[in-house]
Amino acid sequence: MANVTRENVESAIAGYIDPYLEQDLLVSKCIKDIRIDDAAVAVDVVLGFPATGYAEQLTAELEQRIRALEGVSGAAVTVTFKVTAHTVQQGVKRLGNVKNMIAVASGKGGVGKSTTAVNLALALRLEGASVGILDADIYGPSQPRMLGITGQPESSDGKSLEPMLNHGIQAMSIGFLIDEETPMIWRGPMVTQALEQLLNDTRWKDLDYLIIDLPPGTGDTQLTLAQKVPVSGAVIVTTPQDIALLDARKGLKMFEKVEVPILGIVENMSIHICSKCGTEEHIFGAGGGARMAEQFGVTFLGALPLDIRIREQADAGQPTVAAEPDSRIAQIYREIARRVAAKLSLQARDHSAKFPNIVIQNT
């Protein structure tokens, strides 16, 4: 019987390309320990992204590969995950109780960005992360309705706000502070100040991810976010329609200019499946998001169908991932969430919390 070596085991593991990291687990530094006792092999895997819905599949895949090695009598793979804080823009300080902020943006309105943002937040939570959502659309806040939250946030000290809670995620929106039908007739500086206050004055509770639902376009709010808010990455939402893709390109280029990494592109309303006959139709065109991702060298995170349930459930305060967590549509959102978090996990880590603050005093 051949002796089992660490090199053999590493070679078997390296043969598996993780579908979310798009590289092997050794290169990704996710293999934390390999133990060989006689002919039994035990491997500890620690992913840098939440993967509750994927851990079982990964365990089975790696165990099968290890068992196929000559001389191996058994294989036990343990998969866990640990989300760490990642670097943000230069000169911007990260919020201490929020590890990572992810901006969800679109070049134009009407592409389903807010629906995507809330389902992405819910999907990350289902995968095991602690998640919040900040509704940064001051003029047209939609998250209170989508999350089914009514009432106003509490303030224990008269200065800060407690986040609102539903479906297991923390939320803050200007919509919690004003009547739903009251228009916000504000100029740019007031809007950007409101955004900063909503972010900084909310007492977020130890978040792995804070999803920021941005208003459409590339104006004041987006610029404030890019320059003053510690963002680890951005997700661009588009539809296959040429005009939507044109505006999505502008959003992508804006983030590139302010050095916020693009985590990828989501194509919404990608395909319509007739509820009567099952015929699949590309109403807004086909493959535009994938072509755009290829053109700019970014990840294509996934395509979502044009489905009336997504709209109905979001309008009713029960987004699809919360209403039907086992549905095919919810599974697509969860796949996208894993890709977003995995892409972010490959970025440089933020070690600033490990360094002491140096204070020079006159004595």
ROFI-928964 format. One record per residue (C-alpha): residue number from 1; residue in three letters; chain; y, z, x. Coordinates in Angstrom, 2 decimals, always signed. Layout:
# ROFI-928964
> NUM | ALA | A | Y | Z | X
...
END
This chain:
# ROFI-928964
> 1 | MET | A | +0.00 | +0.00 | +0.00
> 2 | ALA | A | +3.41 | -1.00 | +1.39
> 3 | ASN | A | +5.98 | +1.71 | +2.01
> 4 | VAL | A | +8.96 | +1.61 | -0.30
> 5 | THR | A | +12.24 | +1.57 | +1.62
> 6 | ARG | A | +15.85 | +2.10 | +0.57
> 7 | GLU | A | +16.58 | -1.46 | +1.69
> 8 | ASN | A | +13.92 | -2.80 | -0.71
> 9 | VAL | A | +15.40 | -0.83 | -3.60
> 10 | GLU | A | +18.97 | -1.91 | -2.77
> 11 | SER | A | +17.83 | -5.53 | -2.58
> 12 | ALA | A | +16.23 | -5.25 | -6.05
> 13 | ILE | A | +19.39 | -3.69 | -7.50
> 14 | ALA | A | +21.63 | -6.29 | -5.83
> 15 | GLY | A | +19.73 | -9.01 | -7.69
> 16 | TYR | A | +21.28 | -7.84 | -10.96
> 17 | ILE | A | +24.81 | -9.11 | -11.62
> 18 | ASP | A | +26.50 | -6.76 | -14.07
> 19 | PRO | A | +27.87 | -8.86 | -16.98
> 20 | TYR | A | +31.05 | -6.74 | -17.27
> 21 | LEU | A | +31.86 | -6.21 | -13.60
> 22 | GLU | A | +30.70 | -9.77 | -12.80
> 23 | GLN | A | +29.23 | -8.56 | -9.51
> 24 | ASP | A | +26.33 | -6.41 | -8.38
> 25 | LEU | A | +26.42 | -2.62 | -8.63
> 26 | LEU | A | +26.26 | -2.07 | -4.85
> 27 | VAL | A | +29.38 | -4.16 | -4.24
> 28 | SER | A | +31.05 | -2.29 | -7.11
> 29 | LYS | A | +30.11 | +1.04 | -5.45
> 30 | CYS | A | +28.41 | +2.22 | -8.65
> 31 | ILE | A | +25.14 | +3.26 | -6.95
> 32 | LYS | A | +25.70 | +6.91 | -6.04
> 33 | ASP | A | +22.21 | +7.95 | -4.95
> 34 | ILE | A | +18.77 | +6.48 | -4.24
> 35 | ARG | A | +15.85 | +8.92 | -3.79
> 36 | ILE | A | +12.33 | +7.88 | -2.80
> 37 | ASP | A | +9.55 | +10.44 | -3.22
> 38 | ASP | A | +6.25 | +8.94 | -2.07
> 39 | ALA | A | +6.18 | +5.82 | -4.26
> 40 | ALA | A | +8.50 | +7.05 | -7.02
> 41 | VAL | A | +12.11 | +5.86 | -6.99
> 42 | ALA | A | +15.08 | +7.59 | -8.65
> 43 | VAL | A | +18.53 | +5.97 | -8.82
> 44 | ASP | A | +21.82 | +7.44 | -10.00
> 45 | VAL | A | +24.35 | +4.92 | -11.35
> 46 | VAL | A | +27.93 | +6.00 | -12.11
> 47 | LEU | A | +29.96 | +3.24 | -13.75
> 48 | GLY | A | +33.74 | +3.25 | -13.59
> 49 | PHE | A | +34.03 | +2.28 | -17.25
> 50 | PRO | A | +32.75 | +3.76 | -20.55
> 51 | ALA | A | +29.46 | +2.13 | -21.46
> 52 | THR | A | +27.58 | +4.21 | -24.03
> 53 | GLY | A | +26.41 | +1.07 | -25.85
> 54 | TYR | A | +25.27 | -0.60 | -22.61
> 55 | ALA | A | +23.65 | +2.24 | -20.61
> 56 | GLU | A | +20.19 | +1.84 | -22.18
> 57 | GLN | A | +20.08 | -1.91 | -21.46
> 58 | LEU | A | +21.26 | -1.36 | -17.86
> 59 | THR | A | +18.69 | +1.41 | -17.30
> 60 | ALA | A | +15.84 | -0.79 | -18.54
> 61 | GLU | A | +16.97 | -3.78 | -16.45
> 62 | LEU | A | +17.20 | -1.81 | -13.19
> 63 | GLU | A | +13.94 | +0.09 | -13.77
> 64 | GLN | A | +12.11 | -3.19 | -14.40
> 65 | ARG | A | +13.45 | -4.65 | -11.14
> 66 | ILE | A | +12.53 | -1.56 | -9.12
> 67 | ARG | A | +9.03 | -1.32 | -10.64
> 68 | ALA | A | +8.42 | -4.94 | -9.63
> 69 | LEU | A | +8.65 | -3.92 | -5.96
> 70 | GLU | A | +5.38 | -3.70 | -4.06
> 71 | GLY | A | +4.22 | -0.10 | -3.67
> 72 | VAL | A | +6.44 | +1.44 | -6.34
> 73 | SER | A | +4.57 | +3.77 | -8.71
> 74 | GLY | A | +7.50 | +4.66 | -10.94
> 75 | ALA | A | +11.25 | +4.20 | -11.42
> 76 | ALA | A | +13.80 | +6.49 | -13.06
> 77 | VAL | A | +17.39 | +5.24 | -13.38
> 78 | THR | A | +20.15 | +7.51 | -14.67
> 79 | VAL | A | +23.33 | +5.78 | -15.90
> 80 | THR | A | +26.55 | +7.75 | -16.46
> 81 | PHE | A | +30.22 | +6.83 | -16.21
> 82 | LYS | A | +33.43 | +8.34 | -14.91
> 83 | VAL | A | +36.86 | +6.89 | -15.74
> 84 | THR | A | +39.44 | +7.34 | -12.97
> 85 | ALA | A | +43.18 | +6.69 | -12.84
> 86 | HIS | A | +44.24 | +3.35 | -11.39
> 87 | THR | A | +47.40 | +2.27 | -9.65
> 88 | VAL | A | +50.49 | +1.26 | -11.61
> 89 | GLN | A | +53.66 | -0.66 | -10.75
> 90 | GLN | A | +55.48 | +0.38 | -7.58
> 91 | GLY | A | +58.18 | +2.99 | -8.14
> 92 | VAL | A | +56.80 | +4.07 | -11.54
> 93 | LYS | A | +55.21 | +7.52 | -11.85
> 94 | ARG | A | +51.97 | +7.87 | -13.81
> 95 | LEU | A | +51.87 | +10.31 | -16.74
> 96 | GLY | A | +49.78 | +13.28 | -15.67
> 97 | ASN | A | +47.66 | +13.50 | -18.83
> 98 | VAL | A | +47.03 | +9.76 | -19.24
> 99 | LYS | A | +44.74 | +8.13 | -16.69
> 100 | ASN | A | +45.33 | +4.48 | -17.62
> 101 | MET | A | +47.72 | +2.59 | -19.88
> 102 | ILE | A | +46.70 | -0.85 | -21.10
> 103 | ALA | A | +49.30 | -3.09 | -22.75
> 104 | VAL | A | +48.09 | -5.43 | -25.50
> 105 | ALA | A | +50.55 | -8.32 | -25.77
> 106 | SER | A | +51.06 | -11.75 | -27.27
> 107 | GLY | A | +53.71 | -14.40 | -26.80
> 108 | LYS | A | +54.20 | -14.81 | -30.55
> 109 | GLY | A | +53.57 | -12.94 | -33.78
> 110 | GLY | A | +50.79 | -13.58 | -36.26
> 111 | VAL | A | +47.92 | -13.86 | -33.79
> 112 | GLY | A | +46.32 | -10.53 | -34.75
> 113 | LYS | A | +47.52 | -8.55 | -31.74
> 114 | SER | A | +47.88 | -5.18 | -33.54
> 115 | THR | A | +44.47 | -5.57 | -35.20
> 116 | THR | A | +42.95 | -6.36 | -31.80
> 117 | ALA | A | +44.75 | -3.38 | -30.21
> 118 | VAL | A | +43.50 | -0.82 | -32.74
> 119 | ASN | A | +39.93 | -2.15 | -32.71
> 120 | LEU | A | +39.98 | -2.19 | -28.90
> 121 | ALA | A | +41.06 | +1.47 | -28.90
> 122 | LEU | A | +38.31 | +2.38 | -31.40
> 123 | ALA | A | +35.73 | +0.40 | -29.40
> 124 | LEU | A | +36.63 | +2.22 | -26.16
> 125 | ARG | A | +36.19 | +5.51 | -28.02
> 126 | LEU | A | +32.74 | +4.45 | -29.31
> 127 | GLU | A | +31.82 | +3.63 | -25.71
> 128 | GLY | A | +32.57 | +7.26 | -24.82
> 129 | ALA | A | +36.21 | +7.34 | -23.65
> 130 | SER | A | +39.09 | +9.57 | -24.72
> 131 | VAL | A | +41.61 | +7.11 | -26.23
> 132 | GLY | A | +45.13 | +7.00 | -27.67
> 133 | ILE | A | +47.31 | +4.23 | -29.06
> 134 | LEU | A | +51.09 | +3.89 | -28.80
> 135 | ASP | A | +52.70 | +1.58 | -31.35
> 136 | ALA | A | +55.51 | +0.06 | -29.28
> 137 | ASP | A | +56.68 | -2.25 | -32.06
> 138 | ILE | A | +59.82 | -0.42 | -33.16
> 139 | TYR | A | +60.96 | -3.10 | -35.64
> 140 | GLY | A | +57.57 | -3.69 | -37.26
> 141 | PRO | A | +55.22 | -0.73 | -36.69
> 142 | SER | A | +51.80 | -1.42 | -38.16
> 143 | GLN | A | +49.51 | +1.20 | -36.61
> 144 | PRO | A | +50.18 | +3.97 | -39.20
> 145 | ARG | A | +48.78 | +1.73 | -41.94
> 146 | MET | A | +45.96 | +0.30 | -39.82
> 147 | LEU | A | +44.85 | +3.79 | -38.78
> 148 | GLY | A | +45.24 | +5.15 | -42.31
> 149 | ILE | A | +47.60 | +7.92 | -41.13
> 150 | THR | A | +50.34 | +9.35 | -43.34
> 151 | GLY | A | +52.78 | +12.20 | -42.79
> 152 | GLN | A | +54.92 | +13.16 | -39.82
> 153 | PRO | A | +53.91 | +14.50 | -36.40
> 154 | GLU | A | +54.33 | +18.22 | -35.74
> 155 | SER | A | +56.54 | +19.65 | -33.00
> 156 | SER | A | +55.77 | +23.11 | -31.65
> 157 | ASP | A | +58.89 | +23.35 | -29.46
> 158 | GLY | A | +61.37 | +21.08 | -31.24
> 159 | LYS | A | +61.36 | +18.68 | -28.27
> 160 | SER | A | +57.89 | +17.17 | -28.01
> 161 | LEU | A | +55.61 | +15.60 | -30.62
> 162 | GLU | A | +51.94 | +16.22 | -31.28
> 163 | PRO | A | +49.99 | +12.94 | -31.54
> 164 | MET | A | +48.62 | +12.03 | -34.97
> 165 | LEU | A | +44.84 | +11.80 | -35.24
> 166 | ASN | A | +42.37 | +9.65 | -37.14
> 167 | HIS | A | +39.05 | +7.93 | -36.38
> 168 | GLY | A | +38.86 | +10.06 | -33.22
> 169 | ILE | A | +41.90 | +8.54 | -31.50
> 170 | GLN | A | +45.38 | +9.93 | -30.82
> 171 | ALA | A | +48.32 | +7.88 | -32.08
> 172 | MET | A | +52.11 | +7.75 | -32.01
> 173 | SER | A | +54.44 | +5.31 | -33.77
> 174 | ILE | A | +58.06 | +5.15 | -34.95
> 175 | GLY | A | +56.37 | +4.48 | -38.30
> 176 | PHE | A | +55.38 | +8.17 | -38.47
> 177 | LEU | A | +59.04 | +9.19 | -38.24
> 178 | ILE | A | +60.62 | +6.83 | -40.80
> 179 | ASP | A | +59.80 | +5.60 | -44.30
> 180 | GLU | A | +57.47 | +2.58 | -44.31
> 181 | GLU | A | +60.05 | +0.38 | -46.08
> 182 | THR | A | +63.07 | +1.46 | -43.99
> 183 | PRO | A | +64.23 | -1.35 | -41.66
> 184 | MET | A | +65.09 | -0.44 | -38.08
> 185 | ILE | A | +68.55 | -1.98 | -37.63
> 186 | TRP | A | +68.89 | -1.16 | -33.94
> 187 | ARG | A | +70.16 | -3.01 | -30.90
> 188 | GLY | A | +68.08 | -3.45 | -27.74
> 189 | PRO | A | +69.10 | -0.32 | -25.77
> 190 | MET | A | +68.25 | +1.97 | -28.72
> 191 | VAL | A | +64.84 | +0.32 | -29.07
> 192 | THR | A | +63.96 | +0.75 | -25.40
> 193 | GLN | A | +65.12 | +4.38 | -25.47
> 194 | ALA | A | +62.99 | +5.02 | -28.56
> 195 | LEU | A | +59.95 | +3.51 | -26.81
> 196 | GLU | A | +60.41 | +5.73 | -23.75
> 197 | GLN | A | +60.80 | +8.81 | -25.93
> 198 | LEU | A | +57.71 | +8.03 | -28.01
> 199 | LEU | A | +55.68 | +7.70 | -24.82
> 200 | ASN | A | +57.09 | +10.58 | -22.78
> 201 | ASP | A | +57.75 | +13.12 | -25.55
> 202 | THR | A | +54.26 | +12.90 | -27.07
> 203 | ARG | A | +51.84 | +15.59 | -25.92
> 204 | TRP | A | +48.90 | +13.28 | -25.21
> 205 | LYS | A | +45.66 | +15.22 | -24.67
> 206 | ASP | A | +43.80 | +14.10 | -21.52
> 207 | LEU | A | +43.40 | +10.39 | -22.24
> 208 | ASP | A | +41.19 | +8.01 | -20.29
> 209 | TYR | A | +43.06 | +5.10 | -21.87
> 210 | LEU | A | +46.31 | +4.74 | -23.79
> 211 | ILE | A | +46.47 | +1.37 | -25.55
> 212 | ILE | A | +50.04 | +0.15 | -25.99
> 213 | ASP | A | +50.49 | -2.22 | -28.94
> 214 | LEU | A | +53.49 | -4.29 | -27.84
> 215 | PRO | A | +55.76 | -6.30 | -30.14
> 216 | PRO | A | +55.39 | -10.09 | -29.73
> 217 | GLY | A | +57.56 | -11.95 | -27.25
> 218 | THR | A | +59.03 | -11.29 | -23.82
> 219 | GLY | A | +62.23 | -9.37 | -24.62
> 220 | ASP | A | +63.77 | -5.94 | -23.99
> 221 | THR | A | +60.77 | -3.86 | -25.03
> 222 | GLN | A | +58.33 | -5.78 | -22.85
> 223 | LEU | A | +60.71 | -5.63 | -19.88
> 224 | THR | A | +61.19 | -1.87 | -20.31
> 225 | LEU | A | +57.46 | -1.41 | -20.44
> 226 | ALA | A | +56.98 | -3.51 | -17.31
> 227 | GLN | A | +59.70 | -1.69 | -15.34
> 228 | LYS | A | +59.56 | +1.93 | -16.53
> 229 | VAL | A | +56.19 | +2.58 | -18.14
> 230 | PRO | A | +53.20 | +3.12 | -15.80
> 231 | VAL | A | +50.90 | +0.29 | -16.94
> 232 | SER | A | +47.57 | -0.32 | -15.20
> 233 | GLY | A | +46.89 | -3.70 | -16.83
> 234 | ALA | A | +47.60 | -6.06 | -19.72
> 235 | VAL | A | +45.46 | -7.88 | -22.28
> 236 | ILE | A | +46.85 | -11.11 | -23.77
> 237 | VAL | A | +45.89 | -11.98 | -27.37
> 238 | THR | A | +46.14 | -15.58 | -28.56
> 239 | THR | A | +44.62 | -18.00 | -31.05
> 240 | PRO | A | +43.20 | -21.42 | -30.09
> 241 | GLN | A | +46.30 | -23.10 | -31.60
> 242 | ASP | A | +48.39 | -24.99 | -29.03
> 243 | ILE | A | +51.67 | -23.33 | -30.03
> 244 | ALA | A | +50.13 | -19.83 | -29.74
> 245 | LEU | A | +48.66 | -20.69 | -26.34
> 246 | LEU | A | +52.04 | -21.97 | -25.17
> 247 | ASP | A | +53.68 | -18.62 | -26.02
> 248 | ALA | A | +50.74 | -16.63 | -24.63
> 249 | ARG | A | +51.29 | -18.37 | -21.28
> 250 | LYS | A | +54.87 | -17.02 | -21.26
> 251 | GLY | A | +53.59 | -13.49 | -21.86
> 252 | LEU | A | +51.03 | -13.85 | -19.10
> 253 | LYS | A | +53.61 | -15.14 | -16.62
> 254 | MET | A | +55.99 | -12.29 | -17.51
> 255 | PHE | A | +53.38 | -9.70 | -16.55
> 256 | GLU | A | +52.59 | -11.61 | -13.36
> 257 | LYS | A | +56.28 | -11.55 | -12.37
> 258 | VAL | A | +56.56 | -7.79 | -12.84
> 259 | GLU | A | +53.23 | -7.28 | -11.01
> 260 | VAL | A | +51.21 | -5.87 | -13.92
> 261 | PRO | A | +47.59 | -7.09 | -13.52
> 262 | ILE | A | +46.22 | -9.28 | -16.31
> 263 | LEU | A | +42.86 | -7.85 | -17.38
> 264 | GLY | A | +42.07 | -10.92 | -19.46
> 265 | ILE | A | +42.59 | -13.02 | -22.57
> 266 | VAL | A | +41.22 | -12.44 | -26.08
> 267 | GLU | A | +41.00 | -15.44 | -28.40
> 268 | ASN | A | +41.45 | -14.29 | -32.00
> 269 | MET | A | +40.69 | -16.35 | -35.13
> 270 | SER | A | +38.46 | -18.46 | -32.93
> 271 | ILE | A | +36.06 | -19.75 | -35.57
> 272 | HIS | A | +35.79 | -19.60 | -39.37
> 273 | ILE | A | +32.37 | -19.21 | -40.97
> 274 | CYS | A | +32.38 | -20.26 | -44.64
> 275 | SER | A | +31.27 | -17.32 | -46.83
> 276 | LYS | A | +29.75 | -19.78 | -49.36
> 277 | CYS | A | +27.82 | -22.25 | -47.22
> 278 | GLY | A | +27.84 | -20.81 | -43.67
> 279 | THR | A | +29.55 | -23.87 | -42.16
> 280 | GLU | A | +31.37 | -23.07 | -38.90
> 281 | GLU | A | +34.84 | -24.59 | -38.51
> 282 | HIS | A | +37.36 | -24.36 | -35.66
> 283 | ILE | A | +40.42 | -24.29 | -37.91
> 284 | PHE | A | +42.94 | -23.65 | -35.12
> 285 | GLY | A | +41.19 | -25.71 | -32.44
> 286 | ALA | A | +38.41 | -24.78 | -30.03
> 287 | GLY | A | +38.19 | -23.26 | -26.55
> 288 | GLY | A | +41.92 | -22.86 | -25.93
> 289 | GLY | A | +41.70 | -19.25 | -24.76
> 290 | ALA | A | +38.84 | -19.99 | -22.36
> 291 | ARG | A | +40.71 | -22.98 | -20.89
> 292 | MET | A | +43.86 | -20.88 | -20.46
> 293 | ALA | A | +41.87 | -18.13 | -18.71
> 294 | GLU | A | +40.35 | -20.69 | -16.36
> 295 | GLN | A | +43.74 | -22.29 | -15.67
> 296 | PHE | A | +45.32 | -18.96 | -14.65
> 297 | GLY | A | +42.24 | -17.53 | -12.94
> 298 | VAL | A | +41.88 | -14.55 | -15.30
> 299 | THR | A | +38.93 | -13.21 | -17.30
> 300 | PHE | A | +38.14 | -14.61 | -20.74
> 301 | LEU | A | +37.33 | -11.36 | -22.53
> 302 | GLY | A | +35.88 | -12.81 | -25.72
> 303 | ALA | A | +36.44 | -14.70 | -28.97
> 304 | LEU | A | +36.77 | -13.13 | -32.42
> 305 | PRO | A | +36.07 | -14.91 | -35.71
> 306 | LEU | A | +38.57 | -15.55 | -38.51
> 307 | ASP | A | +37.02 | -13.15 | -41.02
> 308 | ILE | A | +38.63 | -11.71 | -44.15
> 309 | ARG | A | +36.92 | -8.34 | -43.58
> 310 | ILE | A | +38.88 | -7.77 | -40.35
> 311 | ARG | A | +42.16 | -8.16 | -42.29
> 312 | GLU | A | +41.03 | -6.19 | -45.35
> 313 | GLN | A | +39.65 | -3.28 | -43.36
> 314 | ALA | A | +42.75 | -3.00 | -41.13
> 315 | ASP | A | +45.05 | -3.09 | -44.19
> 316 | ALA | A | +42.98 | -0.33 | -45.79
> 317 | GLY | A | +43.31 | +1.98 | -42.76
> 318 | GLN | A | +39.65 | +1.48 | -41.81
> 319 | PRO | A | +39.60 | -1.04 | -38.92
> 320 | THR | A | +36.31 | -2.92 | -38.52
> 321 | VAL | A | +35.03 | -0.89 | -35.55
> 322 | ALA | A | +35.50 | +2.32 | -37.60
> 323 | ALA | A | +34.37 | +0.86 | -40.95
> 324 | GLU | A | +31.29 | -1.04 | -39.73
> 325 | PRO | A | +30.50 | +0.15 | -36.17
> 326 | ASP | A | +27.12 | -1.62 | -36.16
> 327 | SER | A | +28.39 | -4.97 | -37.47
> 328 | ARG | A | +28.42 | -8.14 | -35.36
> 329 | ILE | A | +32.24 | -8.14 | -35.30
> 330 | ALA | A | +32.34 | -4.52 | -34.08
> 331 | GLN | A | +29.83 | -5.43 | -31.37
> 332 | ILE | A | +32.17 | -8.23 | -30.18
> 333 | TYR | A | +35.05 | -5.73 | -29.99
> 334 | ARG | A | +32.83 | -3.36 | -28.00
> 335 | GLU | A | +31.86 | -6.16 | -25.60
> 336 | ILE | A | +35.56 | -6.93 | -25.11
> 337 | ALA | A | +36.33 | -3.23 | -24.59
> 338 | ARG | A | +33.66 | -2.96 | -21.87
> 339 | ARG | A | +35.00 | -6.06 | -20.12
> 340 | VAL | A | +38.58 | -4.72 | -20.23
> 341 | ALA | A | +37.57 | -1.31 | -18.86
> 342 | ALA | A | +35.21 | -2.81 | -16.26
> 343 | LYS | A | +37.92 | -5.17 | -15.02
> 344 | LEU | A | +40.30 | -2.23 | -14.72
> 345 | SER | A | +37.68 | -0.14 | -12.89
> 346 | LEU | A | +37.67 | -2.67 | -10.03
> 347 | GLN | A | +41.38 | -2.16 | -9.35
> 348 | ALA | A | +42.73 | +0.22 | -6.72
> 349 | ARG | A | +42.57 | +3.88 | -7.67
> 350 | ASP | A | +45.60 | +6.12 | -7.94
> 351 | HIS | A | +45.25 | +8.96 | -5.44
> 352 | SER | A | +48.76 | +10.37 | -5.90
> 353 | ALA | A | +47.47 | +13.46 | -7.72
> 354 | LYS | A | +45.54 | +14.46 | -4.59
> 355 | PHE | A | +48.67 | +14.66 | -2.45
> 356 | PRO | A | +50.86 | +17.77 | -2.61
> 357 | ASN | A | +54.52 | +17.49 | -3.49
> 358 | ILE | A | +56.56 | +18.22 | -0.38
> 359 | VAL | A | +59.72 | +20.19 | -1.09
> 360 | ILE | A | +62.31 | +20.68 | +1.68
> 361 | GLN | A | +64.43 | +23.79 | +1.22
> 362 | ASN | A | +67.41 | +25.04 | +3.17
> 363 | THR | A | +66.54 | +28.45 | +4.54
END
